[in-house]
Amino acid sequence: MKLTPEQLQQYNGDGFILLKGILKPDEVAMLSRTAREDRILDQHSFGKADGEGGTVRLSLWNHPTDTIYGTIARSESIVGVAEQVLGGEVYHYHSKMIMKDARVGGAWAWHQDYGYWYQNGVLFPLLTSAFIAVDPATRENGCMQVIKGSHNLGRIEHILTGDQAGADVARVEEILKVLPLVYVEMDPGDVLYFHANLLHRSDQNKSDNPRWSMICCYNAVRNNPYEESHHPRYTPLNKVPDSAILAAGSKRFADSDESVWLDTKDDVSAKSLQDA
């Protein structure tokens, strides 16, 4: 997928861009069905308290595999847009499935991804995330909220709220007085690309409808971390044609090497904030 100059300008100016229907209906339907039936994905899920009485459930893995998840993360359309917004070759930093279930799905505090990826030896915020809607994302079920243009503020101090590392609340309150808040409502298959310094959050899901999403994170190769961390340094990304998504079928994590998973005890980003 080739972005127009206007779309690139929007990403650079706003810190995000929403692309409609990147995954086709049959592709996202297969992703949804596979994820909900994937016993290994479920077994590796863990919760993060949101400080508001709710818990966010997610699974996180470092390396793409030949499962449907890895095939999507390596597909030409998804990777191609990441290469365009970051201005060069990228590699897979990690992916995660956010399982915001009906009536129990927790909130995410305001944060920047670079607020804690900074701890991983990454010098520049030359990372982007592709947020793929698996279910419809609405204001009622806790869609993503972003502060337009907030990536231009630079890295903001983060502190722990519940189990989550969140941006300084007092500073965010002031930011919201000068920059607009946007609720990003999405249909299944839509993809939101957003800058690593963009402030974003989501509400608890108090509706009767789930809001699952898969997020693929990419780092620019020229931004390869200077030290080892729990997320990988540069690993060549083997892109595949979009047609490989359906060809992968409903291939799950059953045969995946355990090393692809991020053990929660190895996730030092939040811990380093706590210890700071």
C-alpha positions in Angstrom: 0.0 0.0 0.0 1.4 3.3 -1.1 0.7 6.3 1.1 -0.1 9.6 -0.5 2.0 12.7 0.4 -1.0 14.0 2.2 -1.3 10.8 4.3 2.4 11.0 5.3 2.0 14.6 6.2 -1.0 13.7 8.3 1.0 11.0 10.2 3.9 13.4 10.7 1.7 16.3 11.8 -0.9 14.4 13.9 1.2 11.5 15.1 -1.3 8.9 13.7 -3.2 7.8 10.6 -6.2 5.5 10.4 -6.3 3.3 7.3 -9.6 1.6 6.5 -10.0 -2.0 5.5 -6.3 -3.0 5.3 -7.3 -6.5 6.4 -10.1 -8.0 4.3 -13.3 -9.3 6.0 -12.3 -12.9 5.5 -8.8 -12.3 6.9 -9.9 -10.5 10.0 -12.7 -13.1 10.6 -10.0 -15.8 10.5 -7.8 -13.8 12.8 -10.7 -13.4 15.3 -11.7 -17.0 15.2 -8.2 -18.3 15.5 -7.3 -16.0 18.4 -10.4 -16.9 20.4 -9.8 -20.6 20.0 -6.0 -20.5 20.5 -5.3 -22.3 23.8 -1.6 -21.3 23.8 -2.4 -17.6 23.3 -4.8 -17.8 26.2 -2.4 -19.6 28.4 0.3 -16.9 27.9 -2.2 -14.1 28.6 -1.7 -12.0 31.7 -3.5 -9.1 33.4 -2.5 -5.6 34.2 -4.5 -3.7 36.8 -5.6 -0.3 35.5 -5.8 1.5 38.8 -9.6 2.0 38.3 -10.7 -1.5 39.5 -10.4 -3.1 36.1 -7.8 -5.4 34.5 -6.4 -5.4 31.0 -5.7 -8.9 29.6 -3.1 -9.4 26.9 -0.6 -11.8 25.4 2.7 -10.5 24.1 5.4 -12.2 21.8 8.7 -10.9 20.5 9.2 -12.7 17.2 6.8 -13.2 14.3 6.1 -16.9 13.5 4.4 -18.7 10.6 1.1 -18.5 12.5 -1.6 -16.2 11.2 -0.5 -13.6 13.7 3.1 -13.6 12.4 2.0 -13.7 8.8 -0.1 -10.6 9.3 2.8 -8.9 11.1 5.1 -9.7 8.1 2.5 -9.0 5.4 3.6 -6.5 2.7 0.7 -4.0 3.4 1.2 -3.9 7.1 5.0 -3.7 7.0 5.0 -1.4 4.0 3.1 1.4 5.7 5.5 1.1 8.7 8.5 1.5 6.4 6.9 4.6 4.8 6.1 6.4 8.1 9.5 5.5 9.6 11.4 6.3 6.4 13.3 3.1 5.8 13.7 -0.6 6.7 12.0 -1.8 9.8 12.1 -4.9 12.0 9.5 -6.5 14.2 9.9 -5.2 17.8 7.0 -7.2 19.2 3.3 -8.0 18.8 0.5 -8.3 21.3 -3.2 -9.3 21.5 -5.3 -7.0 23.6 -8.3 -8.9 25.0 -10.8 -6.3 26.2 -13.7 -8.6 26.9 -17.3 -7.4 27.3 -18.1 -5.8 30.7 -14.8 -6.8 32.3 -12.1 -5.3 30.0 -9.9 -2.8 31.8 -8.7 0.6 30.9 -5.2 1.8 29.7 -3.8 4.9 31.4 -2.5 7.8 29.3 1.0 6.8 28.1 3.5 7.0 25.3 5.0 3.7 24.1 8.4 5.4 24.1 7.8 6.3 27.7 9.0 2.8 28.6 10.7 1.6 25.4 13.2 4.4 26.1 14.4 2.1 28.9 15.4 -0.6 26.3 18.4 1.1 24.8 16.4 2.7 21.9 17.9 6.1 21.3 15.3 7.7 19.1 11.4 7.3 19.0 11.7 5.9 15.5 9.1 3.2 16.2 5.5 2.9 15.1 2.6 0.6 16.1 0.0 -0.9 13.8 -3.2 -1.3 15.9 -5.4 -3.8 14.0 -9.1 -3.8 15.0 -10.3 -7.4 15.4 -13.7 -6.3 16.7 -15.5 -3.1 16.1 -14.0 -0.4 18.4 -16.5 2.1 19.7 -16.6 4.7 22.5 -18.9 2.3 24.3 -16.5 -0.7 24.4 -13.3 1.3 25.1 -11.8 2.4 21.7 -8.4 4.0 21.5 -8.2 7.7 22.5 -5.3 9.8 21.2 -4.2 13.4 21.8 -3.6 14.8 18.3 -0.1 16.2 17.8 1.1 15.1 21.3 4.1 13.2 19.7 5.6 16.7 19.2 5.9 17.1 23.0 8.8 14.7 23.3 9.1 12.0 25.9 7.0 12.7 29.1 7.8 11.3 32.5 5.9 8.1 33.3 4.9 6.6 36.7 3.1 3.5 37.7 -0.7 3.5 38.0 -1.8 0.1 39.2 0.3 -2.3 37.1 0.6 0.2 34.2 3.2 2.8 33.5 1.3 6.0 32.8 2.2 9.6 31.8 2.3 12.3 34.5 -1.4 13.0 35.0 -1.0 16.7 35.9 1.0 17.3 32.7 -1.6 15.4 30.6 -4.4 17.6 32.0 -2.5 20.6 30.8 -1.8 19.1 27.4 -5.5 18.4 26.9 -6.2 22.1 27.3 -4.2 22.9 24.2 -4.4 19.8 22.0 -7.5 17.9 20.8 -8.7 14.6 22.1 -9.7 12.1 19.4 -11.8 8.9 19.9 -10.6 6.5 17.2 -13.6 4.3 16.3 -12.7 1.5 14.0 -14.3 -1.4 12.0 -12.7 -4.8 12.0 -9.7 -4.8 9.6 -9.0 -1.1 10.0 -5.4 -0.3 11.1 -4.3 2.7 13.1 -0.6 3.6 12.8 0.7 5.8 15.6 4.0 7.3 16.6 5.8 6.0 19.7 5.5 9.4 21.4 1.8 9.8 20.8 -0.2 10.0 24.0 -3.0 7.4 24.0 -5.3 5.6 26.3 -8.6 3.7 26.4 -11.6 3.4 28.8 -12.9 0.2 30.4 -15.2 -1.9 28.4 -18.6 -1.7 30.2 -20.6 -2.7 27.1 -21.9 -6.1 26.0 -19.4 -6.2 23.1 -15.8 -7.4 23.2 -13.0 -5.2 21.8 -10.1 -7.4 20.8 -7.2 -5.9 18.9 -3.8 -7.0 17.7 -0.9 -4.5 17.8 2.3 -5.0 15.7 5.2 -2.8 16.8 8.1 -2.0 14.5 11.5 -0.3 15.0 13.5 1.4 12.4 16.7 -0.6 11.6 18.8 2.5 11.9 17.4 2.8 15.5 18.8 -0.6 16.5 19.1 -0.6 20.4 22.6 -0.2 21.7 22.1 -2.8 24.4 20.2 -6.1 24.9 16.8 -5.9 26.5 13.7 -8.1 26.8 12.6 -6.9 23.3 14.8 -7.9 20.3 17.5 -6.0 18.6 17.6 -6.0 14.8 16.4 -9.3 13.3 15.8 -9.3 9.5 12.1 -9.3 8.7 10.9 -11.7 6.1 8.0 -10.0 4.4 5.3 -12.1 2.8 2.6 -11.2 0.2 -0.8 -10.3 1.6 -2.1 -13.5 0.0 -0.1 -15.5 2.6 -2.6 -14.4 5.4 -5.4 -16.7 4.2 -2.9 -19.3 3.1 -1.7 -19.5 6.7 -5.2 -20.5 7.6 -6.0 -20.7 11.3 -2.4 -21.7 12.2 -2.0 -21.1 15.9 0.8 -20.9 18.4 0.7 -24.7 19.3 4.0 -25.5 17.6 5.8 -22.2 18.4 9.1 -22.1 20.2 8.6 -20.9 23.8 11.3 -18.3 23.2 8.9 -16.1 21.2 6.9 -15.3 24.3 7.8 -12.5 26.6 7.7 -13.8 30.2 6.1 -11.2 32.4 9.0 -11.4 34.8 11.3 -10.3 32.0 9.3 -7.2 31.1 11.7 -4.7 32.8 10.2 -1.5 31.3 7.6 -0.9 34.0 9.9 -2.3 36.7 12.7 0.2 35.7 10.2 3.0 36.0 9.2 1.7 39.4 12.8 1.6 40.6 13.7 5.0 39.2 
